[in-house]
Amino acid sequence: MENPKHILLVEDDAPLRESIRKFLERSGYRISESSGLAEATRRLEQGAFDMVLLDLTLPDGNGMDILDRFAALYRQRIMVLTGTGSIETAVLAMKKGAHDFLQKPVNPDILLLALQRAFNYIQERSDCQNLKKEIGDAAGFDKFVFQSEVMSDLLRTAREYAATTHSILISGETGTGKELLAQAIHASSRRGNRPLIAVNCASIPEHLAESELFGYKKGAFTGAFADSPGQFILANHGTILLDEIGELPLNIQAKLLRVLENGEVTPLKSRMATRVDIRVLAATNKDLEQEVQHGRFRADLFYRIDELKLHIPPLRNRRADILPLVDHFLHLANLANARESGPISGEARRLLTAYDWPGNVRELKNAIFTFSAAGHRGPIGIEHLPLKMRHPRKSASNERRSPALADMEKDHIQRILQQAAFNYTQAAAALGISRSSLYRKVAELRIRRK
């Protein structure tokens, strides 16, 4: 094999060590030998090895000392050789960072298979880490791909806001990257090494919202078999992101306001309040000022979270960012799927730029990854683009409903809301849609409580 893997064999039994060395060299490995703890330690200090085969019972000490000293440097690169009766010790060695253990006398075929599995695991882990680094798994402002001046100004302001202690309200349409911006703000703040707890307010059932956010004591309700701290206590000394905050019920908004003003959380059925030190980031795809006017959001809570404001414009209003994002996501998709799609033709690039992307960056990313997953290799022309991009006027999102149809829809939603006493959770369940979708329909159709 090219560039043979270098293995350090630590074994005091000379005949066994010689037998293993010859077998592994015939199999293409490069072997260095040590008969004791001191010699193995010296070799490990002098050079790097791809794998260590380690006997735990050595004449001058316990092989576990090598694990204690070199586990971080050789994590998952040490394979333990153990005699009968030391399985528990071998398991302890694995907990300390060893990859596997083999019982002596060692079966050569099993040894060879174990080494192959170990090196495959190491390679896969390395590939995964490289891909995560490429994709930008760690949050930060450098994750943003853009060319427009408006995004440059927005991120410059966000960096300045990150250094403060104020609450920040991030607004923008669905898919624009509000959570990504919140992650970048947290990572760049003085709390960056503390937890960031993200809570999707739209996904919490109304009857569980208080216990989910503020915690509960054992026995607070059926199924509460143990204390639960709640998201605010988990975020103590860090940052909490209240995503889609406009979906919180009014009664929970009032309790949230008290927590933000007093800095104290009282779990459900608890007599004791817990002090919390938290920075609040909130995100919404709604116009909260309009929600306040319509009585769907508390004015006092709005002004509490609206200390600083950032608005991410939709992708159609910053078309200069579309092609850089297309190229970025195509590169990531090619890496993830081991494909070589591209380059993109000039006509296809014009159509991608002209498309309005109602789902914004999320829709663009999904489109590129779906295209890559479909298996196309080579240049990308307009014939490879989805129909809605080639014929945008035929897109369902552009079709207008007749006034009669809109009236029928309004009457139906109005009737369901009245039957549910304007309980949006119950009405949304009856209609088979999400609560956020119901709120949008109510605003769009101008439905009023009679």
VEXGU-52279 format. One record per atom (N, C-alpha, C): x, y, z. Coordinates in steps of 0.2 Angstrom, whole numbers, plus 5000, padded with zeros to 4 digits. Example, Ala and Ser with C-alpha at 12.3 -4.5 7.8 and 13.67 -1.06 7.14 Angstrom:
residues 2
506649725039
506249785039
506649845039
506449895035
506849955036
506450005039
***
This chain:
residues 450
500449945000
500050005000
500450065000
500250124997
500650184997
500650215004
501150245006
501250275012
500950235017
501250175019
501050125024
500850155030
500350135034
500150155040
500750135045
500950185050
501450165054
501150145061
501350085063
501050055070
501550045075
501450065081
501850055086
501549995090
501949935090
501749875094
502149875100
501749875106
501949875113
501749805116
502249765116
502149695119
502749665121
502749645128
503349615131
503549545129
503049505126
503149435124
503449435118
504149425118
504549425112
504249385106
504149325107
503949275101
503249305098
502749325103
502149355100
502249415097
502649465099
502849525096
503149515089
503549465089
503949455082
503449425077
502949385080
502449355075
501949405072
501749455077
501249505075
501649555070
502249565071
502649615067
502749585060
502949525059
502949495053
502349495049
501749475052
501149465049
500949535047
500949585051
500749655049
501149685043
501849675043
502249695038
502149665031
501949595032
501749565025
501049595023
500649625027
500049645026
500049725023
500749745023
500849815021
500949875026
500949855032
501049905037
501749915039
501949975042
502549985044
502549975052
503049935055
502949925062
503549945066
503449975071
503949995076
503849955083
504349935086
504149885092
504449915099
504049905104
504249915111
504149865115
504549845120
504449785124
504249815131
504249875133
504049895139
503749965139
503549995145
503150055146
503650115144
504250115147
504750165146
504950175139
505050125135
505250125128
504650155124
504050125125
503450145122
503350225123
503450245129
503350315130
503850365127
504450335126
504950375123
504850385115
504650325112
504450325105
503850375104
503350365108
502750405107
502950485108
503350495112
503650565113
504050595107
504350545104
504850565098
504450575091
503950535090
503650535084
502950515084
502550525079
501850515078
501750445075
501250415077
501050345074
500350345072
500150305067
499450305065
499050265069
499350215073
499050165077
499550145082
499250125089
499650095094
499350035096
499649975095
499449915098
499749905105
499349905110
499549915117
499449855121
499949815124
499849765129
499749805136
499249795140
499249825146
499649805152
499849735152
500249715157
500949705154
501349755157
502049765154
502549755160
503149735159
503649725165
503849785169
503749845166
503949905170
503349945171
502749925171
502149965173
501549945169
501049985170
500349965167
500350005160
500149975155
499950005149
499450065149
499050065155
498550115156
498850185157
499450185159
499850245160
499950285153
500050245148
500150275141
499450305139
498850275141
498250305139
498150365143
498350365149
498250425153
498650485151
499250465148
499650515146
499550545138
499350495134
499350505127
498650505124
498150495128
497450485126
497150535121
497350605123
497050655119
497450655112
498050645112
498450645106
498250585101
498150525105
498050465101
497350435102
496850485103
496150465104
495950425098
495650365100
495350315095
495950295090
496550295092
497150275088
497550225093
497250195098
497550145102
497150085103
497450025101
497049965101
497349925107
496949905112
497249865117
497249785116
497849755118
497949685118
497849665125
497449615126
497349595133
497249525134
497549495140
497549425141
496849405145
496749345146
496149325149
496049355156
495449375157
495349395164
495449475165
495549505160
495649585160
495149625156
494649595154
494149625150
493849685153
493749685159
493549755163
494049805162
494649785163
495149835162
495149865155
495049815150
495049835143
494549885141
493949875144
493349915143
493449985146
493849985152
494050055155
494550085150
494950055147
495450085142
495050115137
494550085134
494150115129
493750175131
493550175137
493250235140
493750295140
494350275141
494850325141
495150355134
494850315129
495050345122
495250285118
495350225120
495550175116
495050155111
495250135105
494750115100
494350045100
494750005102
494549935102
495049895107
494849825108
495249785112
495249715109
495749675109
495849615106
496149565112
495849505112
496149455117
496649415114
497149405119
497749365117
497549285118
497849245114
498249255108
497849285103
498149325099
497849365094
497749325088
497149325085
496949295079
497149345073
497649325069
497949365064
497349395059
496949355057
496349385053
495949435056
495749425063
495349465067
495749535068
496449525069
496849585070
496849625064
496949595058
496949635052
496249665051
495749635052
495049665051
494949725056
495149715062
495049765067
495449825065
496049815062
496449875060
496149915054
495849875050
495549905044
494949945046
494549915051
493949955053
494150015057
494650015061
494950065064
495150125060
495550105054
495750155050
495150185046
494750145044
494150175040
493750215045
493650205051
493350245056
493650315056
494350315057
494750375057
494650415051
494650385045
494550425039
493950455038
493350415040
492750445040
492650495044
492850495050
492850545055
493150615053
493750605050
494150655047
493750685041
493450645037
493050675031
492450715034
492150685039
491550725042
491750785045
492350785048
492550855051
492750905046
493050885041
493250925035
492550955032
492050915031
491450935028
491150985032
491050965039
490751015044
491151085044
491751085043
492151145043
491951185037
491951145031
491751175025
491051205025
490651165027
489951195028
489851255032
490251255037
490251305042
489851295048
489951235051
489551205057
489551255062
490151285064
490151335069
489951405067
489451425071
489151495069
489651545069
489551595065
489951655065
489751705059
489951765058
489751805053
490051785046
490551745047
490951725041
490551665037
489951645040
489551595037
489151625031
489051695032
488551725027
488951735020
488551715015
488851725008
488351785005
488651835003
488351895000
488751934996
488451974992
488852024988
488452094988
487852094991
487452154991
487652204996
487652264995
487752325000
487352315006
486652305005
486252305010
486452245015
486652185013
486852135018
487552155021
487952195018
488552215021
488452265026
487952305025
487752355030
487452325036
487052275035
486652235040
487152205045
487652165042
488052125046
488552165049
488752225047
489152275050
488752295057
488152315056
487752335061
487652285067
487552215064
487452165069
488052145073
488652155070
489252145074
489352205079
489152265078
489152315083
488652295088
488052275087
487552255091
487752195096
488152155093
488352095096
488752105102
489152165102
489552185108
489152215113
488552225113
488152255118
487752205122
487452225127
487052185131
486252185130
486052225125
485352245124
485052185120
484352175121
483952135117
483952155110
483852105106
483852125099
483252085095
482852125092
482352095088
482552085081
482552025078
482752005071
482051995067
481952035062
481352025058
481552005051
481151975047
481251955041
480751895039
480651885032
480251835030
480551765031
480151715031
480351645032
480951625027
481451595030
481951575026
482551625024
482451685027
483051735026
483651725030
483651685035
484251675039
484251705046
483651715049
483551745055
483951705061
483851645061
484151605066
484951605065
485151605059
485851605057
486151665060
485851725059
486051785061
486051785069
485551755072
485551755080
486151715082
486351665079
486951625081
487551665080
487651695075
488251735074
488251795079
487751825081
487751875086
487951845092
487651785094
487851755101
488651735100
488851705095
489551685095
490051745095
489851805093
490251855093
490151905099
489751885104
489651925110
490051895115
490051935121
490451915127
490151845130
489551825128
489251765130
489451705125
489851715121
489951665115
490151595118
490451595124
490651535126
490151505131
489551535131
489051515135
488451485131
487951445134
487451415129
487051465126
486851445120
486351475116
485751425115
485151445118
484651405118
484151435114
483951395108
483451415103
482751385105
482251425105
481551405107
481151425101
480851375097
480351395092
479651395095
479451465096
478851475100
478251445096
478251445090
477651415086
477551345087
478051305089
478051235089
477851205096
477751255101
477551235108
476851235109
476551175110
475751185112
475651235117
475051265116
474851325121
474851295128
474651235129
474551215136
475251195139
475751185135
476351165138
476851225138
476651285135
477151335134
477451365141
477051365146
477351395152
477851345155
477651275155
478151235158
478751225154
478751225147
479251215143
479751275143
479551335144
479951395145
480251405152
479851395157
480051415164
480151355168
479951295166
480151235170
479551215174
479551165178
479051135182
479351095188
478951085193
479151035198
478850975197
479150925200
478850855200
478150855203
477750825199
477050815201
476550875199
476850925195
476550985193
475950965189
475950915185
475450895181
475550825179
475050785176
475050715174
475650705170
476150665172
476750645168
477350685170
477250725175
477850765177
478150725183
478550675181
478850625185
479550655189
479750705186
480350735189
480350815188
480850845191
480850925190
481150935183
480950985180
481251005174
481451085174
482051105172
482251175173
481951225168
481751195162
481451245158
482051285154
481851305148
482351335143
482651395146
482351435150
482651505153
483151485158
483051435162
483551415167
484151385163
484051345158
484551315154
485051365151
484751425149
485051475146
485451525150
485451505157
485651555162
486451575160
486651635160
487251665159
487451665151
486951635147
487051635140
486551675137
486251655131
485851685127
485251645125
484651675125
484051635123
483751665117
483651625112
483351645105
482551625105
482151675105
481451665105
481251665098
481251615094
481051615087
480351615086
480051655081
479351655080
479051675086
479251735089
478951755096
478251775095
478051795089
477451825088
476851775088
477051705089
476651655089
476451635097
476751665101
476651655108
475951675110
475551635114
474851655116
474951715121
474451755121
474451825125
474551805133
474351755136
474451745143
475151725144
475451685139
476151675140
476651735139
476351775135
476751845134
476751885140
476251885144
476251915150
476751885155
476751825156
477251785160
477951795158
478051795151
478751815148
478951885150
478551925150
478751995151
478952005158
478651975163
478851975170
479551945171
479651895167
480351855168
480851905165
480751935160
481251985157
481352045161
480852065164
480852135168
481152115175
481052055178
481252045185
481852005185
482051965179
482651925179
482551865184
481851845185
481751785189
481251735186
481451675187
480951625184
480751585189
480051575189
479751525194
479451465190
479751405191
479451345188
478751335190
478351305186
477651285188
477651245194
477151265199
477051235205
477651245210
478151285209
478651305213
478551365217
478751365223
478651425228
479351465228
479851445224
480451475224
480651505217
480851565217
481051595210
481751585209
482051575203
482751575202
482951635198
483451665200
483751715196
484151695190
484051725185
484351715178
484651775175
485251765172
485551815169
485651795161
485151825157
485051805150
485051865146
485351855140
485251905134
484751875130
484251915128
483651895124
483751915117
483751865112
483651885105
482951855103
482651895099
481951875097
481951875089
481551835086
481551825079
480751825077
480551855071
479851855069
479851865062
479351835059
479251845052
478551885051
478351915057
477751955057
477952025058
477452075056
477552145058
477252155065
477752155070
477452155077
477052215079
477252275076
476952335078
476152325075
476152295069
475452285067
475052235071
475452185074
475152135078
474952165085
475252215087
475052255093
474452295092
474452325086
473852365084
473152325084
473252255082
472752215082
472552175088
472952185093
472852155100
473152085100
473552065095
473751995095
474451995099
474752055100
475452055104
475452105109
475752095115
475752145120
476152205118
475952265119
476352325117
476952325122
476852305129
477452315133
477952265132
477752205130
478252155128
478652175122
478252205117
478552225111
479152275112
478952325116
479452375118
480052345122
479952295126
480452265130
480952225125
480752195120
481252155116
481452195110
481152255109
481352295103
481852345105
482352335109
482852385111
483252395105
483452345101
483852355095
483552315090
483552335083
483152295078
483552285072
483552225069
483852205063
483352175058
483352195052
482852165047
483252145042
483152075040
483452045035
483052045028
483252085023
482752095017
482652025014
482152015010
482051955006
482551945001
482651884998
483151874993
482951914987
482351924985
482151954979
482352034979
482452054985
482652124986
483452134986
483752084986
484552084985
484752034981
484552044974
484751994969
485451984968
485852034970
486552024969
486851964973
486451944978
486751884983
486551814980
486051814975
485851754973
486351704970
486751734965
487251694962
487851674966
488051714971
488551694975
488251634980
487651634982
487351584986
487251524982
487051524975
486951474971
487651434970
488151474969
488851434968
489051404975
488951444980
489151414987
488751354989
488151344988
487751284989
487851234984
488051244978
488251194973
488851164975
489351204978
489951174980
489851134986
489451154991
489351104997
488951044995
488451054990
488150994988
488550944984
489050964980
489450924977
489950884982
490150924987
490550894992
490150834996
489550854998
489150805001
488950744998
488850754991
488550694987
489050664982
489750694983
490250664979
490050674972
489850734970
489650744963
490050794960
490050804953
490350864950
489850894945
489350924948
488850964944
489151034943
488951054937
489151124935
489651124930
489851174927
489651244929
488951264926
488651314929
488051334927
488051384921
487651374916
487651414910
487451484911
487551524907
487351594907
486651604908
486251574903
485551574903
485251554909
485451494912
485251464918
485351514924
485951544924
486051594929
485651654929
485451674923
484951734922
484251714925
484051654924
483451634926
483451624934
483951594937
484051594944
484051664947
484351714944
484351774947
483651814946
483251794941
482651824939
482051794944
482151734946
481651704950
481551734957
480951744960
480851784966
481051744972
481151684972
481251644978
480851664984
480251644984
479751664989
479951624996
480351574996
480551545002
481251565004
481551615000
482151645001
482751595001
483251615006
483851575005
483751495007
483251485011
483151415012
482851375006
482451415002
482151384996
482751374991
483151424991
483751414986
484251354988
484351354994
484851294996
484451224995
483851224997
483451154996
483451144988
483351194984
483351184977
484051154974
484551184976
485251164974
485351094977
485251074983
485351014986
484950954983
484350974981
483850924978
484150914971
484350964967
484650954961
485250914961
485650924966
486250884966
486150814968
485650804972
485450734974
485150694969
484850724964
484550694958
485050654954
485650674955
486150634951
486450664945
486250734943
486550764937
487250774938
487650764933
488350774933
488450824926
488950864927
489150904921
488850974921
488851004915
488551074915
487851074916
487651134919
486951144921
486651194916
486151174912
485751224908
485051234910
484751274906
484051294908
483551234908
483751184904
483251124904
483351084911
483851094915
483951064921
483551094927
483351164926
483051194931
482351174932
482051184938
481351164939
480851214935
480351184933
479851214929
479651284931
479551294938
479351354941
479851414939
480451394938
480951444937
481051464929
480851404925
480851424918
480251454916
479651444919
479051474918
478751504924
478951564927
478751584933
478051604933
477751624928
477051644928
476551584929
476851524928
476451464929
476451444936
476851474940
476951454947
476351464951
476151414955
475551414959
475551474963
476151504966
476151554970
475951624967
475951624960
475751684957
474951684954
474651624956
473951624953
473551654958
473051704956
472651734960
471951704961
471651704967
471051674968
470451714966
469951694964
469351734963
469051764969
468751824969
468451854975
467951804978
467551764974
467051724977
467451674981
467951644979
468351594982
468651614989
468951674989
469251704994
468651725000
468051744998
467551755002
467351685006
467251635002
467151565005
467651545010
468251555008
468751535013
468751575019
468651645019
468551685024
467951665029
467351655026
466851635030
466951565033
467251515030
467451455033
467851465039
468451505038
468951515044
468551555050
468151605048
467751635053
467351595057
466951545054
466551505057
466951455062
467451425060
467851385064
468151425070
468351485069
468651525074
468051535080
467451555077
466951565082
466751505086
466751445083
466651385086
467151375091
467751395090
468351375095
468451435100
467951485100
467951545104
468651575103
468851575097
469451615095
470051585098
470051525100
470651485102
471051465096
471551495095
471951485088
472251415088
472451385093
472651315093
472151265091
471551275094
471051225092
470751235085
470751305083
470451315077
470951295071
471651305072
472151275068
472051205067
471951165073
471951095072
471351075068
470751105069
470151095066
470251105058
470551155056
470651175049
471251135046
471651095050
472151055047
472751095045
472851155048
473451195047
473851215053
474451245052
474851265058
474551335061
474651345067
474451405070
474651465067
475351465065
475651525061
475251535055
475051485051
474751485045
474051525046
473751495051
473051525053
473151605055
473651625058
473751695059
473851735053
474251705048
474351735042
473651745038
473251695038
472551695035
472151745038
472151745044
471751795048
471951865046
472551885045
472851945043
472651965036
472751915032
472651915025
471951935023
471451895026
470751895025
470451945029
470751985033
470552035038
469952005042
470051955045
469551925049
469451955056
468951975058
468852005065
468351965069
468551975075
468051935080
467451975081
466851935080
466251965080
465951965088
***
